[in-house]
Amino acid sequence: MEFWIKEFARDRMPDGTLYVGAADKSLIVSILSVGTFIGALMAAPLADFLGRRIGLMVSCGVFSVSPLSLLCLCLYLSVTPMLLFLFGVIV
């Protein structure tokens, strides 16, 4: 957890230690909640349209592509660590 705080924390306490502020925490939690909501709404129509087997294959494809897209984003773009983390949460 210390590495994560060193990498993504943007706020400092008066003594200089890093911490994740309330705004960043709420942003992470809200993006996770939106992704969960959208995924739950899309799962049933996708399974009805494509079938359960193909639907599972599509979802496995999403989970396989997202780390590759994060790697490409990290290698080719200069972004702040928080933007990179939020992109990974969205994907």
C-alpha positions, -999 to 999 in steps of 0.1 A, spaced: 0 0 0 29 23 6 39 22 -31 4 30 -42 3 60 -18 37 72 -31 26 68 -67 -10 82 -66 -13 105 -35 -15 142 -43 -22 156 -9 2 161 21 -4 163 58 11 192 77 40 169 87 47 162 50 34 126 48 14 118 17 -22 107 18 -51 102 -6 -75 130 -2 -113 128 0 -118 141 -35 -96 114 -50 -112 87 -29 -147 97 -40 -136 99 -77 -122 63 -76 -153 49 -58 -177 67 -81 -160 55 -112 -160 20 -99 -197 23 -91 -205 36 -126 -186 8 -142 -204 -18 -122 -237 -3 -130 -230 -1 -168 -216 -36 -168 -247 -50 -150 -270 -33 -175 -251 -45 -205 -246 -81 -193 -281 -94 -198 -287 -79 -233 -253 -90 -244 -260 -126 -232 -294 -125 -249 -280 -112 -282 -248 -132 -284 -255 -162 -261 -238 -169 -228 -207 -185 -243 -199 -157 -267 -208 -131 -240 -183 -147 -217 -157 -147 -245 -163 -110 -251 -159 -102 -214 -127 -122 -212 -114 -102 -242 -121 -70 -224 -101 -82 -194 -73 -93 -217 -72 -61 -237 -73 -36 -208 -38 -44 -194 -23 -41 -229 -40 -8 -234 -26 4 -200 8 -7 -210 6 12 -243 -7 43 -226 21 41 -201 48 36 -227 37 62 -253 20 89 -234 32 110 -205 3 110 -181 1 115 -143 -2 83 -123 -37 92 -111 -49 96 -147 -34 62 -156 -50 46 -126 -84 61 -134 -81 49 -170 -74 14 -157 -105 16 -135 -127 27 -164 -114 0 -187 
